[in-house]
Amino acid sequence: MVPASGLTTALDPVMRVCHGVWVAHGSGDADREVSDEKGRIQVPPGDPSYTLRRVWLTKEQEQGYYYGFSNEALWPLCHIAYQRPKFDTADWEQYKQVNRLFADTILDEVGDGQAIVLIQDYHFALLSRLLKTTRPDLVVVQFWHIPWPSRETFRICPWKEEILDGLLGNDILSFQIQYHCNNFLDAVDRLIEARVDMEHFSVTRGGTTTLIKPFPISIDPETVAAHVAGFAPVTERALRKRLRLGKQRLIVGVDRVDYTKGIPERLRAVGRLLELHPELRGTFTFVQVGAPSRTHIPAYRRLNEEVAALVEEVNWKHGHGNWKPIVYLPEHQGPETLYPLYRSAAVAVVSSLHDGMNLVAKEFIAARTDRRGVLVLSRFTGASRELTEAILINPYAIDEFAEALYKALTMPENEQESRMSRLREKVADNNVYRWAGMLLSEAVKRSKAVK
């Protein structure tokens, strides 16, 4: 299954270039069947360019480490989406156990050789310290994809000292934007014993120094462009027929169903748009792709129910005849659906309530080789710092949101082209290879310094 977006999509092309080893959680019988006795598989099949090393977890480990501490504690703690974190000691113990399991697997892969280890995201807050305790000569770099909260928010975590100490095992700790770096440095300065150097954005603890820097991640726009290169009117017609869409203009949203993504706010804005501009009834269809996510967690099940109810409410209130203003697709969709949707959309909407970056926004831009279409983008995404030619919104302000949709739907083609051209230049310049190059360049410098 190709994910709708995210780090997997961004990192795969980098791994193909670097020819390294990607250590990742394996799930399901299919993964075991194609792996060797150590859980290794060559990727991609038929033309391998890197090794995928699977780590097998028990159901108890997956529940406690992934669904529990990672996504019921750290995820809401780091996102300002007003979802209360759940801190469970048993989940924390599983989180520690799985971090140790990954550390042992990585050390097995490294052997006695030198290596640069890149850790990605919030699932491994303890991993760098575990690696460095055994192999202080390794160069360890971690990219924390999601936001880092303010000190006052983070201090409620019962294991805040252990998490901060774990992350300071890294040689380099990277966040999406400088603001998140500043929040992390502030937390370290106030919550544990360490020397914070704000001039050089570094922390020294136990005689070792960690560099704290922003490296905003991106995508490979050429890969996206290759997916849409064969796009033709017949593709759009087939897509519209399959999804039972009429000839109306399309507004598109593509997300995991997560309470940080602002999907309910988006649906309310569509309803409000039709209240403020009833002349638009029947002229557009809003297509929301909602990939199921973390459905074992009660907050996510409640969100799914809320989204389904809002879709029904807006369609009942504003639909007429065969036209429904919202078409909701609550399932995973592959590139064969997503890229034609991006390419045929009049408007793409990214309304996250809080997001480290958001790669859907960049994928939409990369797909628009025709330099048409309008991006409506939340100010609370990391991407909004870079993609300033989008229509920027506060997703909580529903009237403002609705008027932004109206502006997008009525934007002249010459303005669309001007905005989209500048957006495409930014995405092309700041692509995933530049991100990886800058991050690995810093790691190589650190490696030489260690020697």
C-alpha positions, -999 to 999 in steps of 0.1 A, spaced: 0 0 0 14 34 -10 6 59 17 -14 90 8 16 111 18 41 116 46 76 106 56 76 72 38 69 89 5 96 115 12 123 91 24 120 63 -1 138 82 -30 165 93 -6 171 57 5 174 46 -32 201 71 -37 220 64 -5 218 26 -8 216 22 30 196 0 54 162 11 66 152 -5 99 114 -4 103 85 -21 120 72 -51 101 35 -61 102 15 -90 88 23 -124 74 32 -109 39 62 -91 54 75 -122 70 71 -143 39 93 -120 17 120 -114 44 150 -136 52 157 -151 86 168 -117 100 139 -98 85 158 -83 56 143 -76 21 159 -59 -9 139 -28 -20 124 -22 -45 117 -57 -58 133 -65 -92 157 -35 -90 169 -33 -54 188 -2 -43 186 -5 -5 179 -30 23 148 -30 44 153 -46 78 121 -55 96 116 -55 134 88 -77 145 67 -65 175 42 -84 196 6 -72 198 13 -60 233 44 -40 221 25 -25 192 -4 -15 214 17 0 241 46 15 221 27 27 190 -10 32 197 -3 39 234 26 61 242 35 73 207 0 82 196 -20 87 228 7 106 247 34 121 225 12 129 195 -14 150 213 12 165 236 31 179 206 1 191 186 -20 221 196 -53 204 187 -68 204 222 -68 166 226 -57 156 261 -27 133 262 -30 100 280 1 90 301 0 53 310 30 37 328 25 3 310 26 21 276 58 39 286 74 6 296 65 -8 261 79 23 245 112 19 263 113 -18 254 107 -12 217 133 15 216 158 -10 230 147 -36 205 154 -11 176 187 -2 192 198 -38 193 187 -43 156 206 -12 144 237 -23 163 235 -57 147 233 -41 113 262 -17 120 285 -44 134 320 -31 141 319 -6 113 315 32 112 281 45 103 258 75 102 224 66 118 194 87 108 164 83 132 131 96 121 103 109 143 87 108 177 85 70 180 122 68 190 128 95 216 151 72 236 169 55 207 199 78 201 210 76 238 207 38 237 229 37 206 255 61 219 258 43 252 270 12 234 287 29 204 298 65 212 317 66 179 285 64 158 272 96 143 235 98 152 211 122 136 174 125 144 146 142 124 116 150 146 89 154 120 61 167 142 60 200 162 78 204 195 55 220 221 61 249 244 79 243 277 47 248 297 30 221 276 58 196 276 64 198 314 32 178 320 48 147 306 57 124 336 89 112 318 100 145 304 136 142 318 141 108 302 128 120 268 150 151 268 180 130 279 173 105 252 171 130 224 203 147 236 221 114 227 219 127 191 248 145 175 222 165 155 186 169 163 165 184 136 130 200 136 109 214 107 112 250 117 132 273 140 102 278 163 102 242 172 140 243 178 135 272 201 107 254 221 130 224 225 159 245 237 137 263 262 124 229 275 160 217 280 171 249 296 143 248 323 137 211 329 171 193 330 207 199 338 224 209 306 242 239 291 222 256 263 241 277 238 215 299 221 241 316 199 251 282 183 218 264 189 234 236 207 231 217 240 259 202 260 251 175 285 274 149 301 304 162 281 288 157 247 271 184 225 240 181 204 233 206 175 197 217 173 188 229 138 158 232 115 158 211 83 124 213 67 115 181 48 101 181 13 92 157 -16 107 146 -49 87 167 -73 101 148 -104 86 116 -91 52 133 -87 55 148 -122 63 114 -136 30 100 -121 10 127 -138 29 128 -171 4 104 -187 -25 123 -175 -51 130 -202 -88 140 -203 -98 104 -206 -82 98 -172 -103 125 -156 -134 112 -172 -127 77 -159 -120 90 -124 -152 111 -124 -172 81 -135 -156 58 -109 -162 83 -81 -197 92 -94 -187 129 -98 -205 152 -121 -189 179 -143 -186 203 -115 -153 219 -105 -135 200 -78 -122 210 -44 -99 183 -30 -87 174 5 -63 144 11 -55 134 46 -52 107 72 -83 109 94 -66 126 123 -78 153 147 -48 175 138 -58 178 101 -88 201 106 -112 179 85 -144 189 105 -135 225 102 -131 220 64 -165 204 61 -181 233 81 -164 258 58 -179 241 28 -213 243 44 -207 280 53 -195 288 18 -229 276 4 -247 297 30 -228 328 21 -228 322 -17 -259 301 -25 -252 309 -62 -224 283 -60 -248 254 -54 -243 227 -80 -211 244 -94 -185 224 -74 -180 191 -56 -157 188 -25 -139 155 -26 -124 145 8 -100 115 8 -99 103 44 -74 74 48 -83 55 80 -57 60 108 -52 46 143 -88 34 146 -79 14 177 -77 47 196 -111 61 209 -104 97 199 -99 86 163 -131 65 163 -150 95 176 -135 117 149 -146 92 122 -181 94 135 -180 132 136 -167 135 100 -194 111 87 -221 130 105 -209 164 91 -208 150 55 -244 138 59 -255 171 74 -240 194 47 -252 171 19 -287 170 34 -289 207 39 -274 220 6 -277 191 -19 -303 190 -45 -313 165 -72 -283 142 -80 -258 168 -67 -241 164 -34 -216 191 -23 -194 166 -5 -181 132 -17 -163 114 11 -139 86 4 -130 70 38 -104 46 25 -68 45 13 -63 57 -22 -33 50 -44 -14 73 -68 -38 62 -96 -65 82 -78 -46 109 -59 -26 123 -87 -55 127 -112 -74 143 -83 -46 168 -77 -43 175 -114 -80 180 -120 -88 200 -88 -97 237 -91 -87 240 -54 -68 219 -29 -74 224 8 -49 218 36 -65 230 68 -43 214 96 -49 227 131 -12 221 138 13 204 115 51 201 114 52 206 77 25 189 55 36 172 24 2 170 7 4 207 0 38 202 -18 25 171 -37 -4 191 -50 19 218 -63 43 193 -79 13 177 -97 3 210 -113 26 210 -142 -2 230 -160 4 259 -134 -33 259 -126 -52 253 -94 -52 271 -61 -39 260 -27 -58 270 4 -33 264 33 -35 266 71 -12 292 87 -6 265 114 15 243 91 52 244 87 47 246 49 29 280 53 63 296 61 75 286 27 44 285 5 33 321 9 17 323 -25 -11 300 -12 -43 315 2 -34 313 39 -62 307 65 -70 303 101 -90 270 100 -107 278 133 -123 310 117 -150 293 96 -163 325 79 -127 334 69 -122 299 57 -154 300 36 -144 333 20 -110 318 12 -127 290 -7 -148 315 -26 -116 335 -35 -99 303 -47 -129 292 -68 -132 327 -84 -95 334 -89 -86 345 -125 -64 321 -145 -36 346 -148 -34 350 -110 -35 312 -106 -6 308 -130 14 335 -113 10 320 -78 14 284 -89 46 292 -109 62 307 -78 50 278 -56 65 252 -80 98 270 -81 100 268 -43 91 231 -42 116 223 -70 144 242 -52 137 229 -17 132 192 -26 138 161 -5 173 156 -19 183 191 -8 169 183 27 188 150 28 219 166 15 220 194 41 212 170 69 238 144 58 264 171 52 261 182 88 264 146 98 296 141 78 311 173 94 303 158 128 318 125 118 351 141 108 350 161 141 346 128 160 376 113 142 
